[in-house]
Amino acid sequence: MFFPEGAVRVHLYGRPVDMRKSFDGLYALARHGVGQDPLSGHLFVFISRRATQMKVLYWDRSGFCIWAKRLESGRFVSDWSRVATREMDWTGLKLLLEGIEPARFKKRFALPESNRKPV
C-alpha cells in the first residue's frame, strides 16, 4: 500500500520490543504504550532490544498489516537512552529505515573499502 506523504502519521515506540509479538501484542503496545488508536490508519514502529529488527503495524481498512525488516549489519538505534515514544513524520521513518538517525546525522553502516565499486 502507498501512503500520501503528508497525510501519514508515524508513532515510534520508545522502548525495546520482543520481536516474537505479532498482531495482537503489537496492537496492545500501540493502544496502551503509545496511547493511540491502532485502527486510525497511522503507522506504529517497534524496534527490537538489539536494534537489528523493526516491525511496523498499521490498519488498512480490512485488517492489520505488519512490515518487518532485519538488518544483517548495523543497528537502527545506536543508544536506547536517546529514544523516546514520539510521533515522527514519514521522512523520519524513511531515514530510520535507511540507517540515518535524524538527531545524529550518522550512517549506521558503510561498505568496507574492498567491496565498494569504482565510480
N, C-alpha and C positions, 0 to 999 in steps of 0.2 A: 504494500500500500504506500502511496506517496502522500506526503503532507505538505500543505502550503506553509512555507517557512515562517511567515508572520503570525499564523494562527495557532501553531502548535506550542504547547507549554510542556516543559520538561522538569521533572522533580527528581533530584538526586537524593537518595537515602544516605545519610552521613555516617553510617556505621557498617562494619563488615557483615556480610550476609552469607549464610550457609547455602552454597550453590546446589544442594540437593532439593531445596524448596522449588516447588512448581507453582501452578496457577493459584491454588488456594492459599499457600503460605505467603506468596508474594502479594496477593490481594490483601491479606491481613496486615502485612507490613505497610502497604500503601495506605490502607484505611486508618490504621492506628498509629503507625510510626511516622508517616509523613503528614497525616491529618487531612488527606484529600480523598475525594470520591473516585475510586478506580473506574467507575462507569462513565466518567466525564469525557473520556477520549484522550486525556493527557498521557504523556509517556512517563513511566516510573523506572528509574535506573537504579540497579542494585549491583554492588561490586563485592567480590569475594575477599576474604581476610588477607590472602596473599596478593591481592590486587592484580591477578592474572586472568580473571574471568569476570564477565559482565553479563547481566541479563536486563532486558528492557521489557516491561509489561505494559500493554495497552489494550483498550477495548475498541473493537472496530464495527459496531452496530449489530453483529451477530454472535460475538463471542470474544473471549480473551485471546491475545496473541503474545508470544514471547520470542524475542530475538535473543540470541546468545552469541558471545564472542569469547574465544580463549586465545590468549597470546602465547606464542612459542618462546618469545624472549621479551624482557622488559616488563613494565608494570603500568597499569592505568593511573595509579596513585602512588606517589613517592613517600608521602608522610601522612598517616591517618590522623594525626593530631591537627592537621590543617583542613580536614574535610568536615563539612557540616551539612545537615539536611537543609536543602535550599532549592529554590526554583532557579533554573537556568534557561537560556534560550537554545534554539535549535543549533545555532552556530557553536555554542559551548559544548553541546553533545558531540557534534562532528569533530571538534578539536580534541575532545577527550578520547573518542574512538581512534583518532589518528595518533594519539600519544602525546598531545601537547596540553599541558596544564596551563590554562589561561593566566593564572596568577604567577606562574614561574617562568614562562616563556622558554621552556627547555624540552627538547625532544627526549622521549624515553629510550629510543633505540636508534643506533646508526650502524649501517653495514660496515664491517671491517674493510680496511683499505684493499685487501686482496680480492674481495668479492665485488667491488664497485666496477661498473662498466665505464670505459672511457667516454668522455663527452665529445 
